[in-house]
Amino acid sequence: MNSNSTLEHTRRLASDAVERAGDTVRSLRSGVQDYASRGMSSIAEGAVSAQRQLGQYTHATTRYVGEHPLKTALIAAAIGAAVAGVVMVMRSQRSRRY
């Protein structure tokens, strides 16, 4: 082989390698886009499902409050008192540390 044919052979090998690498990159890009598209679809479906469930919970809560207003007010007051108690205990413990 002379130097011209060796150089031409090397160029062809390099060109083939670049072409194969390009094909691989295009294939990977297509796969990534497909996964991203499926992921976005799953997220959208999850959001729709969550909205539907939240609507059901809202409806059930509204109905319960309408049917049992006094009981609901007592439950809310008890929860508020419990939260206030926890906050007061945490504040007293914090002030003791310093």
CORSULBEL-V277163 format. One record per residue. N is the residue number from 0. RES is the residue in one small letter. PHI is phi in whole degrees, 0 to 359 (none if undefined). Layout:
# CORSULBEL-V277163
N_RES_PHI ; N_RES_PHI
This chain:
# CORSULBEL-V277163
0_m_none ; 1_n_269 ; 2_s_291 ; 3_n_292 ; 4_s_289 ; 5_t_294 ; 6_l_295 ; 7_e_295 ; 8_h_298 ; 9_t_296 ; 10_r_297 ; 11_r_296 ; 12_l_298 ; 13_a_295 ; 14_s_297 ; 15_d_297 ; 16_a_295 ; 17_v_295 ; 18_e_295 ; 19_r_296 ; 20_a_295 ; 21_g_297 ; 22_d_299 ; 23_t_296 ; 24_v_296 ; 25_r_298 ; 26_s_295 ; 27_l_296 ; 28_r_299 ; 29_s_297 ; 30_g_296 ; 31_v_295 ; 32_q_297 ; 33_d_296 ; 34_y_297 ; 35_a_296 ; 36_s_297 ; 37_r_295 ; 38_g_297 ; 39_m_295 ; 40_s_296 ; 41_s_296 ; 42_i_296 ; 43_a_296 ; 44_e_296 ; 45_g_296 ; 46_a_294 ; 47_v_296 ; 48_s_297 ; 49_a_296 ; 50_q_297 ; 51_r_295 ; 52_q_296 ; 53_l_298 ; 54_g_298 ; 55_q_295 ; 56_y_295 ; 57_t_297 ; 58_h_297 ; 59_a_296 ; 60_t_295 ; 61_t_299 ; 62_r_296 ; 63_y_297 ; 64_v_298 ; 65_g_294 ; 66_e_278 ; 67_h_226 ; 68_p_295 ; 69_l_293 ; 70_k_300 ; 71_t_297 ; 72_a_295 ; 73_l_293 ; 74_i_297 ; 75_a_298 ; 76_a_295 ; 77_a_295 ; 78_i_295 ; 79_g_300 ; 80_a_296 ; 81_a_296 ; 82_v_296 ; 83_a_298 ; 84_g_298 ; 85_v_297 ; 86_v_298 ; 87_m_296 ; 88_v_296 ; 89_m_295 ; 90_r_295 ; 91_s_293 ; 92_q_291 ; 93_r_295 ; 94_s_290 ; 95_r_287 ; 96_r_290 ; 97_y_266
